[in-house]
Amino acid sequence: MNLSVYCGGQLETNAYFLKSEKGILCFDAPEETLEELKEKELKVEALILTHGHYDHIWDAAAIQEHFNCPVWIHDADAFMVEDPKVFSIWGIPPILPVKQPQRLPVAEKSSAPWSCGGIDFILYHIPGHSPGSVAFYDVKGGAIIGGDILFAGGVGRWDLPGGSQKDLISGIHQHLMGLPEGVKVYPGHGSATTIGEEKRKNPYL
C-alpha cells in the first residue's frame, strides 16, 4: 500500500496520501495540507473526507480550488463543508466552504463497494463521532482509513453534536471487528494500529 501521512493543525490531525491512477487520493485536509502537497509536488485526483469536523476539512476548499478535484463526503456531514460557519460557536476562525461536494454512496449504518482513482474500497458508514463518519477499507492493501472512528487504544469522542456512543461502538463491532486481524487501521489522530490489536486491548470494545 503506497501511503504516506501528514499531521497538521493544533489537534494534530492526520491526512493520508494514497497513490492512485492519476496522482493521489487525499484523505482529510487539516491545516496546511495544501502546502504539504505543493512541497511534495503531489497531484490530488480526489479529496476524500472521513467526516466533516473542522480539523479534518480546514484546507478542503483550498485543495479543491488548487487541483480542481472532486471532494467526497457522506451526506450527513455535507452541511459542515458547505457552510462551515457552523463551527463559529466553538470560536473557530472562518473556513472556506467547499463547492458542490460529492456524496459517498453508502446507506445509513451500512457498507458498500466503491472505487476511486483505480482503487477498490468498501465504505462503512459508522456514525457516532459525527453523523456522517465513514471508514474506507482498501481490501487489496489490507488497510482502513477510518478518521475518528477507531484509534489505537481508543475510539472517537461521542459528546459532540450528533454524537452517539451506542451507534459508534455498535458500528465498530458490526463493520470492523470481523475483519482480518492483520488489517492496519490508520486513524485521524495518533499512530496506526491493527484490528487484532484493538480486539485484544481496546478498553472501549
Helices and strands as residue ranges (DSSP letters): E 3-8, E 13-20, E 23-27, H 33-39, E 44-48, H 54-57, H 60-67, E 71-73, G 75-77, H 78-82, G 84-90, E 102-103, E 111-116, E 119-125, E 134-138, E 143-147, E 150-151, E 154-155, H 165-175, E 184-187, E 193-194, H 195-201
